[in-house]
C-alpha cells in the first residue's frame, strides 16, 4: 500500500479543490443558457412553420383562382382543346 507524506496529502487536497472550483466555474449559468437557446430555437421553428402554412394557403388560393378563371374562359369552335390557342396555329 502506498504511504503519502503530509506534503503530498496537502497537494492532493489542493488539486481536488482546484478541480471543484474549475468545475463550478465552467458550469456557472449554463442552466439559463441552454434554456434560452432552446426557447429561441422553438420560437424560430414556430415562425418558419407559420410562414410555410401562410404560403401554402396563398398558393392554394392562387391555384383556385387560376382554375376558376380557366373554367370561365369561353372555348371557341376553332379551339377544341380549350388551351386558348387556335388549333390551326398550334402545330
C-alpha positions as CSV (number, residue, x, y, z in Angstrom):
1,X,0.0,0.0,0.0
2,X,1.2,3.5,-0.8
3,X,2.1,5.8,2.1
4,X,1.7,9.5,1.4
5,X,3.6,12.2,3.3
6,X,1.7,15.2,4.7
7,X,3.0,17.4,1.9
8,X,1.6,15.0,-0.7
9,X,-1.8,15.0,1.1
10,X,-1.9,18.7,1.0
11,X,-1.1,18.8,-2.7
12,X,-3.8,16.2,-3.4
13,X,-6.3,18.2,-1.4
14,X,-5.4,21.4,-3.2
15,X,-5.7,19.7,-6.6
16,X,-9.1,18.4,-5.6
17,X,-10.3,21.9,-4.5
18,X,-8.9,23.4,-7.7
19,X,-10.9,20.8,-9.7
20,X,-14.1,21.7,-7.8
21,X,-13.5,25.4,-8.4
22,X,-12.8,24.9,-12.1
23,X,-15.9,22.7,-12.5
24,X,-18.1,25.2,-10.7
25,X,-16.8,28.0,-12.9
26,X,-17.5,26.1,-16.1
27,X,-21.0,25.1,-15.1
28,X,-22.0,28.5,-13.8
29,X,-25.0,29.9,-15.6
30,X,-25.3,27.0,-18.1
31,X,-28.8,26.2,-17.0
32,X,-30.1,29.5,-18.3
33,X,-28.0,29.3,-21.5
34,X,-29.5,26.1,-22.8
35,X,-33.0,27.1,-21.8
36,X,-32.6,30.4,-23.7
37,X,-31.2,28.7,-26.8
38,X,-34.0,26.1,-26.7
39,X,-36.7,28.7,-26.4
40,X,-35.1,30.8,-29.3
41,X,-35.0,27.7,-31.5
42,X,-38.6,26.8,-30.7
43,X,-39.7,30.3,-31.5
44,X,-37.8,30.3,-34.8
45,X,-39.3,26.9,-35.7
46,X,-42.8,28.2,-35.0
47,X,-42.2,31.2,-37.1
48,X,-41.0,29.1,-40.0
49,X,-44.0,26.7,-39.7
50,X,-46.4,29.7,-39.7
51,X,-44.7,31.2,-42.8
52,X,-44.9,27.9,-44.5
53,X,-48.6,27.5,-43.7
54,X,-49.3,31.1,-44.9
55,X,-47.5,30.3,-48.2
56,X,-49.5,27.1,-48.6
57,X,-52.7,28.9,-48.1
58,X,-51.7,31.6,-50.6
59,X,-50.7,29.0,-53.2
60,X,-54.0,27.2,-52.8
61,X,-55.9,30.4,-53.2
62,X,-54.0,31.3,-56.3
63,X,-54.4,27.9,-57.7
64,X,-58.2,28.0,-57.1
65,X,-58.3,31.4,-58.8
66,X,-56.5,30.2,-61.8
67,X,-58.7,27.1,-62.1
68,X,-61.8,29.3,-61.8
69,X,-60.5,31.7,-64.4
70,X,-59.7,28.9,-66.8
71,X,-63.1,27.3,-66.3
72,X,-64.9,30.6,-67.2
73,X,-62.8,31.1,-70.4
74,X,-65.0,30.6,-73.5
75,X,-63.9,27.9,-75.8
76,X,-64.2,28.9,-79.5
77,X,-65.0,26.5,-82.2
78,X,-61.5,26.7,-83.5
79,X,-60.1,26.0,-80.1
80,X,-61.4,22.5,-79.4
81,X,-58.9,21.6,-76.6
82,X,-59.6,24.8,-74.6
83,X,-56.0,26.0,-74.2
84,X,-56.6,29.4,-75.6
85,X,-54.7,28.9,-78.8
86,X,-56.4,28.3,-82.1
87,X,-56.0,24.7,-83.3
88,X,-54.6,25.8,-86.7
89,X,-51.8,27.8,-85.1
90,X,-50.9,25.2,-82.5
91,X,-48.7,22.9,-84.6
